[in-house]
Amino acid sequence: MNSKAQAAVTDALLLLLVVGILSTSLVLFSINYGKTVQKYITDQYAVDFETTALKTMLYSSIPRDMPSALSPNPTVYNSDQVDYLLAVVKEDYLDDAALNDNTKNVLKNASKIAFKPLNRSYDYMFLIQTMETPTRFVFLYINASNPDGTGREEYYCNAKSVENVQSFLESVGAFNPVVSGIKLSKINPSTKDADTVSAVAELAMWTGASFKNNSGNLVLESVKILPASIDLNTVKFDASNIWGCAPENFPAEAGCPGVLVCKQITTN
């Protein structure tokens, strides 16, 4: 009789143990399933927004009229000539394979308008790079959170290679970037004809988090901020200067691994 009672108690305990394990597993599965679905929805929303924003930037309309006494600040509403922003970029790049400050400013402002709905929550990078060898960054702009969380900081940047940009995006936890293929043209110095240059426009965003602390010091090794006295265009990506290489104590035989180099934009 005692043996039967002990067997019954043992069976009951085993049943409770199995039920407990199954219940715990079900709860954990439910929690993780919810997190997985939430992450998928968030990531998909981010990619959809990036795609729409990139189209908005490249195909936004801008005035082609020069400022005049009658129209000191031309807009798309009062200009006789209006064109796509991408057409202006192509035209500017044609003569010297570079963008002037005015075109860069127009691209910067177009990105700020496109990102206005999420400006307080997300930081982003907008770049245009050629597919030549080696790769050239025609335009590279970052709009990031201020360390104290009250404003925004803007940077023009450059890098030795795509790997340096990718390293930065990974360090800030960027969402999947969206890329659009575009065609640029530049004058061939030998033939004086316009050669087609394959390029891509890329947009990547991440949850807002400054890469500087409250003291203004960098918290990321994947980026360097130039002092005001150094021109971004003068930075060389070789061992001859520290600004294009990181970290400073890399082995001499390894050469310059490159780093994302940025110059903060002074806004009035």
C-alpha positions in Angstrom: 0.0 0.0 0.0 2.8 2.4 0.9 4.6 1.5 -2.3 1.5 2.4 -4.3 1.2 5.7 -2.5 4.8 6.6 -3.0 4.5 5.7 -6.7 1.4 7.9 -7.0 3.2 10.9 -5.3 6.2 10.4 -7.6 4.0 10.3 -10.7 2.2 13.5 -9.5 5.5 15.3 -8.9 6.8 14.3 -12.3 3.6 15.5 -13.9 3.9 18.8 -12.1 7.5 19.1 -13.2 6.6 18.4 -16.9 3.7 20.9 -16.7 6.0 23.5 -15.1 8.6 23.1 -17.8 6.1 23.3 -20.6 4.4 26.4 -19.0 7.8 28.1 -18.6 8.8 27.3 -22.1 5.5 28.6 -23.4 5.9 31.9 -21.5 9.4 32.3 -22.8 8.4 31.5 -26.3 5.5 34.0 -26.1 7.8 36.8 -24.8 10.5 36.1 -27.4 7.9 35.9 -30.2 6.6 39.3 -29.3 10.1 40.8 -29.3 10.8 39.2 -32.6 7.7 40.5 -34.2 8.3 44.0 -32.8 11.9 44.0 -34.1 10.7 42.9 -37.5 8.0 45.6 -37.7 10.5 48.3 -36.5 13.2 47.2 -39.0 10.7 47.0 -41.8 9.3 50.5 -41.0 12.8 51.9 -40.9 13.7 50.4 -44.3 10.4 51.6 -45.8 11.0 55.1 -44.4 14.6 55.2 -45.7 13.5 54.1 -49.2 10.8 56.8 -49.3 13.2 59.5 -47.9 16.0 58.6 -50.4 13.5 58.9 -53.4 12.3 62.2 -52.0 15.8 63.6 -51.7 17.0 62.6 -55.2 13.9 63.6 -57.1 12.9 66.7 -55.1 12.4 69.8 -57.2 14.7 72.8 -56.8 14.7 76.2 -58.5 17.3 76.9 -61.2 16.8 80.7 -61.3 19.7 82.8 -60.0 18.8 85.2 -57.1 17.9 88.7 -58.4 16.6 91.9 -57.1 13.0 90.9 -57.9 13.5 87.4 -56.5 16.4 87.3 -53.9 15.4 83.8 -52.7 14.0 81.8 -55.6 11.7 78.9 -54.8 10.0 76.2 -56.8 6.8 78.3 -56.6 8.2 81.6 -58.1 10.9 80.3 -60.4 10.7 80.0 -64.2 13.1 77.0 -64.2 12.7 74.0 -61.9 14.7 70.8 -62.0 15.3 67.6 -60.1 18.0 67.7 -57.5 19.7 64.7 -59.0 20.1 66.6 -62.3 21.8 69.5 -60.5 24.2 67.0 -58.9 25.1 65.4 -62.2 25.6 68.9 -63.8 27.9 70.0 -61.0 29.9 66.8 -61.0 30.5 66.9 -64.7 33.2 69.6 -64.9 35.6 68.7 -62.1 34.3 65.4 -60.7 33.4 67.1 -57.4 30.5 69.0 -55.8 30.7 72.6 -54.8 29.6 73.9 -51.5 26.2 75.1 -52.8 25.3 71.7 -54.2 26.4 70.0 -50.9 24.2 72.5 -49.0 21.2 71.7 -51.2 21.7 68.0 -50.6 22.1 68.5 -46.9 18.9 70.6 -46.7 17.0 68.1 -48.8 17.9 65.3 -46.4 16.9 67.3 -43.4 13.5 68.0 -44.9 13.0 64.3 -45.8 13.9 63.2 -42.2 12.0 65.9 -40.4 9.2 63.4 -39.2 11.9 61.3 -37.4 14.4 64.0 -36.6 14.1 63.8 -32.8 14.4 60.0 -32.7 16.9 58.9 -35.3 20.3 59.9 -36.6 21.3 59.2 -40.2 24.0 59.2 -42.9 23.5 60.2 -46.5 26.2 59.5 -49.0 26.9 59.4 -52.7 29.9 57.3 -53.8 31.3 56.2 -57.2 31.9 52.6 -58.1 35.3 53.3 -59.5 38.5 51.8 -58.2 39.3 53.2 -55.7 35.9 54.3 -54.5 35.4 58.0 -54.2 32.9 59.6 -51.8 31.3 62.4 -53.7 29.1 63.4 -50.8 29.0 62.1 -47.2 26.8 63.8 -44.6 25.9 62.8 -41.1 23.1 64.3 -39.0 23.6 63.2 -35.4 22.2 63.8 -31.9 23.8 66.4 -29.6 25.5 64.9 -26.5 23.0 66.6 -24.2 20.0 65.5 -26.4 18.7 69.0 -27.0 19.8 69.6 -30.6 21.5 68.2 -33.7 25.0 68.1 -34.9 25.9 68.0 -38.6 29.1 66.7 -40.3 30.6 66.4 -43.7 32.8 63.3 -43.8 35.2 61.3 -45.9 36.8 57.9 -45.7 39.5 55.7 -47.2 37.1 52.9 -48.2 33.6 51.5 -47.9 34.9 49.3 -45.0 35.5 52.4 -42.9 31.9 53.6 -43.4 30.6 50.1 -42.7 32.6 49.9 -39.5 31.1 53.2 -38.3 27.5 52.1 -39.2 28.0 48.8 -37.3 29.4 50.7 -34.2 26.3 52.9 -34.0 23.8 50.0 -34.6 22.4 51.3 -37.9 19.4 49.7 -39.6 19.8 48.1 -43.0 20.8 50.9 -45.3 19.0 51.5 -48.6 20.9 52.0 -51.8 19.9 53.4 -55.2 22.1 53.2 -58.3 22.6 56.5 -60.2 24.7 57.7 -63.1 27.1 60.6 -63.1 29.3 62.0 -65.8 32.7 63.6 -65.9 34.9 65.1 -68.6 37.6 62.8 -70.0 40.7 64.9 -70.0 42.1 63.1 -73.1 39.0 63.0 -75.3 37.1 65.9 -73.8 34.0 63.8 -74.0 31.7 63.0 -71.1 32.3 59.6 -69.6 29.6 57.8 -67.6 30.4 57.2 -64.0 28.4 54.5 -62.1 27.6 55.6 -58.5 25.2 54.8 -55.7 23.3 57.0 -53.3 23.0 55.4 -49.8 20.9 56.3 -46.8 21.3 54.7 -43.4 19.7 55.6 -40.1 20.0 54.5 -36.5 18.4 55.2 -33.1 19.6 58.6 -32.0 22.7 58.3 -29.8 25.5 60.8 -29.9 29.0 59.4 -30.6 30.4 62.0 -28.2 30.0 62.2 -24.5 28.9 65.3 -22.5 32.6 66.5 -22.4 32.7 66.4 -26.2 35.1 63.4 -26.3 34.5 60.6 -28.9 33.1 57.3 -27.6 33.6 55.5 -30.9 36.9 54.4 -32.4 35.4 54.2 -35.9 35.3 58.0 -36.4 37.5 61.0 -35.9 36.3 64.6 -35.7 38.7 67.2 -37.2 39.6 70.3 -35.4 38.4 73.6 -36.9 41.9 74.4 -38.1 42.0 71.4 -40.5 40.3 71.3 -43.9 38.5 68.0 -44.6 39.7 68.1 -48.2 43.4 68.1 -47.1 43.1 64.8 -45.1 45.1 62.0 -46.7 44.4 58.3 -46.0 48.0 57.1 -45.5 50.5 56.9 -42.7 51.7 60.4 -43.3 49.1 61.9 -41.1 47.1 60.7 -38.1 43.7 62.0 -39.1 43.0 59.5 -41.9 44.3 56.5 -39.9 43.1 54.9 -36.7 44.1 53.9 -34.2 47.3 55.9 -34.0 49.3 52.9 -32.6 48.7 50.6 -35.6 51.7 48.5 -36.7 53.8 50.4 -39.2 53.9 47.4 -41.5 50.1 47.3 -41.6 49.9 50.6 -43.3 46.9 52.9 -42.8 43.7 51.0 -42.1 41.6 54.1 -42.6 38.8 55.7 -40.6 35.7 57.8 -41.1 36.9 61.4 -40.8 34.4 64.2 -40.2 34.3 67.9 -39.9 31.5 69.5 -38.0 29.4 72.0 -40.0 29.0 75.4 -38.5 25.4 76.5 -38.7 24.1 80.0 -38.1 
